[in-house]
């Protein structure tokens, strides 16, 4: 409120003060130009034709909602790659109501820090990157970013990911006879049988957490042996294989339990199964850690992350994350990951300079301060000695 009162005072005085050279009657508030309603821009250099009156508000008696008789512009989307947004195209517009917390002073919008323009619709990012916004004194960074200008990505991003696993099972249907048509997967008889089998068996499999779907792979004689693949989605962690084993046991148990509960009289329409016949063969677990990270880290930073399964879940980490096999050790410096990739930022203290790709080289300012004059004195002494010898 104190800021806005100061702006009101400045606007009543008119003209410009020391600092930014405001044009067209703009007033400098110590941070930016406060423009009259006929102009806008960083220095009030752009003109704006005011054609429509201030919108009036009407309250609907039916709903009790307040509505405006003139359309109200919305806040412009911030742009992470520009330190100052481009000037909006001049249009016939009302100078009110003010947006983004601006205060209306007659026909002039007095904007809060960071916003500018006739309606306070434009935003100055002050160099904030990666979706960061200027909060008056510093950049407020979007999630997963940090740094003075939000230029660095965080080193660890927790990801909720799933591994795709599969298990091949063979079960026996007891109330159907194998025919030659079932040998060919593309035959109508095979397709019809596979559809009935899938609909019936997945009723048992769906009770198991992690079940995804099944596919009939092959039909063989005896009465009918159905070789099929069951697909699962398992939360990705360091325990994924143990979780897969547990889910596989549950799938087999679910199938056998459903088969035991069947009533299969002669000529029964549903498929009947041999509850003691459920043979497991091949299995696999597929994970693409690089792709998981690419889909879950901020755009453009994917190449700088690698995936790591933990006991609790899955992480995408950069080389700046410590404790991993490929961690980047910056010695005396700080590891940072801008869009260009991991790097070591070397510090300077009151006593030392640090430099090198790993900030592992230390130079004493005291030693350099003494060594410089000493080297000059030694050189002068040598030169003097040479002159004396020549004489």
N, C-alpha and C positions, 0 to 999 in steps of 0.2 A: 504493500500500500504506500509506503514511504517513497518508493521509486516512482509510482504513478503520480503522486502529488508533486514530486520534483519535475516530472515531465510536463504536468499541467502548468506549473510556474514558468518553465522554459518556453512553452508554446505561447503563453500570453505575452512574453517579452519580445518574441519575434527575432528575425535575423539569425546569424550564426555566431558562435563563440570560437575561442581558440581550439584548434584540433582539426577535425575533418571539415573541408570547405563545402558546406551545403549550398545547393543552388536553388533558385526559384522560390526563395523565402523559407527554405527549410531551416530547422533549428537543431543544432548539435547538442546532444544530451550527455556527452562524455563518452558514449559508446558508438552511437550511430546518428544519422540524420532523421529527425522527425519531420516528415513532409506535409505540406498543405494538401487538401483534398484533390487539388488539380494536378498533382505530380506524385511520382513514386520512383523507387530505385535507390541504390546505395547512397547517392548524393542528391536525390530528388531531381535527377536529370531527365527522367522520362515524364511526358505529359499524359494526362488522362482526361478524356472528355466526360464530364458528369452529366448524364442525360435524364436518368430516372430518379424520382424522389426517394427519400427514405421509405422502406417498406413499413406498412402499418400492420398491426397484429390484431387478429380477431379471435374470439373464443367461441368454440362451437358449443351451443347450449345442450346439444344431444349427448356429446361425449365429455364435455368439460375440458377438452384438450385445446391448447393454444396453438393456432396455426398462423402462418405468415402469408400475406397476399402477394409477396414477391419472393422469387426463388433466392435461396441463400447459398453462396459458394461453399464448397467443402474444403478442408485443409489439403494443401498440395502434398503429394507424396514426396518424402525426402529422397535425395539422390546421394548415395554414398561416395561417388567418385568426384564430386565437385565441392570445392571449399565454399562457393557461393552459388546459389541457384541462379539460373538465367532469368532475366527480367521477363515478367509475363507480358503477353501481347495486349496492348491497350484495347480495352473494350468499353462499351457503354455499361457502366455498372454503378451501383449505389455504394457510397462509402460506409454503409452500415447495414446490418449490425456488425460490429467488429468480431473477428474470429480469434480463436486461440487465447482467450483471456484478455483481449484488448479492451480498452475503455473508450467510450465514445464521448468526445469533447466537442459539442456542437456538431459539426460535420466532419471532424477529424478523429481518426482512430489513433489512440496512443497505445503502442504495442508493448508487450512484455519483452524481457531480454530474449534475444534469439530470433524474434519475428519482426518482419518489416513488410512494407507495402501498404496500399490504401486501405486494405481490410485486414492487415496483419496475417495475410494468407501465405506469404513467402517465408521461408526459413533459412537462416544462415547457419551452416554446419560448422563453421570455423575449422574446417579441415578434418572433422570427424569422419572416420571411414567405417566400412562394413556395417552400415545400418546404424551407427552411433549418432546421437543427436546432441547438440550443444545445450547444456543445462544452465547456462549463465556464467559459470566460472570454469567448467571443465566439460569434457565429453562424457555423456552417459552411454555406455557401451551396450550393444545387444548381447543376448546370451551367446556364450562361447567365445567372446572376444574381450581383450583387455589392452591396456597401454594408454599413453596420453592422448592418442588419436584413435584408439580402438583398432590399431593396426596389426595387433598380434592375436593369433588364435590360441585358445587354451590348449594345454598339453594332453589332457585326458578327457575323453567324452564317453560317458556310459551309454551303452546301446542295448536296447531290448531286441534281440535277434533270435531267429529260430534256425535250426539245422534241419535239412531235408533228409530223412532216413527212409529206408525201404527194407522189407523182409519178404522173401519168397516162401510161400506155403503151398502144400499140396494136401487136399482133403478128398474124401470119397463120398460120392452120392450113391445111395444104395437102392433107390426106387426108380432108376432110369437105366435103360440099356444103351450101350454105345453103338452108334451107327457110323457108316462110312462118311456121311455128310459132316459129322462133327470133326473129322480130320482136318478139314479146310476152314481156317478161321474166317474167311470171307463169305462162307455160305450162310444162307438165311437161317438154317437150323442152328449153326454155331452162334450167330448173333442173338437169336431168340433165347438160347440156353444161357448165354453169358449175361443177358439182361435179367433173367429170372434169378440166376445165381447171385448176381451183384445186389439186387434189391433185397434178397432174403438174408444173405450173410452179413451185409453191412449193418443190419439191425442189431446184430450182436457186437460187431466191432465198434459201432458208434458209442457204446457205453464206456469205452476206454479213452481216457484223456490223451490227446496227442494223435489219435487216428485222423487221417485226412481222406484217403479214398483207396479204392482197389481196382485192379485191372486183371482180367482173365488173360493168361498168357498161352495156355495150351490145354486141350482136352485129350485124355488118353483112356483106353479101355480099362474096365475093371471095378465095378460096373461102369461108373464114369469117374475118373480121377481128374480133379480140377486143379491145375497148377496156376496160381495167381500171385500177384504182387500187391502187398499192402504198403501204402505210403503213410509216413508219419511226419509230423512237425513237432520238433522237440526244442524247448528253450536251450539256447546255446550257452554252454559254460564248460569248465574244465571237467565236469562230470557227465558230459553228454553221452559217452559210451555206456556208463552205468545206467543212465536214464533209459537209453535205448533197450538195454537188456531187460529192464523191469517192464517196459511197455510191451515188448515182444512176449514175455510170459503172460501178461494180462490179456493180450489178444488171443493167444492159444487157449487160455482158460475160459475166456468169454465164448469162443467158438464151441468148445467142448460142453460148457454148461448149457448153451442153447440147444445143442444136438441131443443131449440127454433128456431134455424136457419135451422133446418132440413126441407126438403121437402119430405113428405112420402106418395106418391100415393099408391094405392092398389097394392100389389104384389111387392113393392120396395125391391131391394136386400139388401141395408144396413139395419142395425137394426135401428128402430125408438124408441124414448124414450119419456116417460111422463116427461116433463120439470118440473112439480110441485112435482114430487115424488122423493125424495132423503133423505132417513132416515138414520141418524147416530145412531150407537149403541155403541159398545165397542171401547176403544182406549187405548193406552199405550205408554210410553216413556221408553226406555231401555238404561242404561248407566252402563258400567263396569269401574269405575274410576281407580281401581287398575290395570286392564289390559291396559288401556290407558297409564298410567304412565310407566308400564313395557315396553311397546313398544316404548316409546319416550325418556326415560332417558338412560344414558350410561349403557351398559351391566354390570350386576353384582350389580348395585346400586338400582334396582327396589324395593326391600323390604324396603328401607329407605325412600321412597317417598309415599305420599298420594295425592289424587286428590282433587282439590277445584275449583268449578265454581265461576267465578267472573262476574261482570257486563260487563266487556270487553271480557271475553273469559274463558279460562280454564288454571289452573296452576297445576303443580306437585311440591310439596313442601316437604322439610324435616322438622324434628323437630327443626332444628336450625333456621328456618324461624320464625320470631317473629310476634305476632299478631293473631296467630291461637290457637284454643282450646287446642291442645296438644303440644304447643311450649315448648321447653326445655329452662328453665331460668338458665343460667350459672353464674348469680350474677356478681362476679368480673372478671370472666374468659371469654373466647371466645368459642363459640359453633362451632364445626368442624365435618364434615362427611367424614371420610376415608371409605375405602371399608368395614371395619368391622362394621360401624354404627356410629350414633351420639355420641359425647363425649364432655366433657367440658375440655378445656385446661386452666389450672390455671396459672396465672402470678406470677412473683416475682418482687417486687419493691425495692427501696433502704431502705424502712422502714418496709415492711410487706412481709410475705409469705402467699399465699392463697392455700388452698387445700380442698379436699372433692369432692364427685361426682358432686356437683354443684358449686364448688369453693366458698362456702359460709362460710368457716372457715378461720379466719384471725389471724395470729400470728405476734406479734410485734417483730422485730429483736432487737429493743432497749430494750424492756422489757426482752427478753430472754437473752440479753447480760448482763443486770444488775442482773436479777434473778438467773442466774447460779452461779456467784461468791457469791451472797448473801446467796443462799441455802447452799453452801459449808461452809461459815463462820458460819452460824447458827448451822450446824451439828457439826462443830469443837467446838463451844462454849458448846453445849450440852454434847459432849463427855468429855470435860475438866471438866465440872461441875460434871459429874458422877464420874470421877476419884477423884476429891476433896472430894466428899461426902464419898467415900469408905475409903479415908485416915482418 
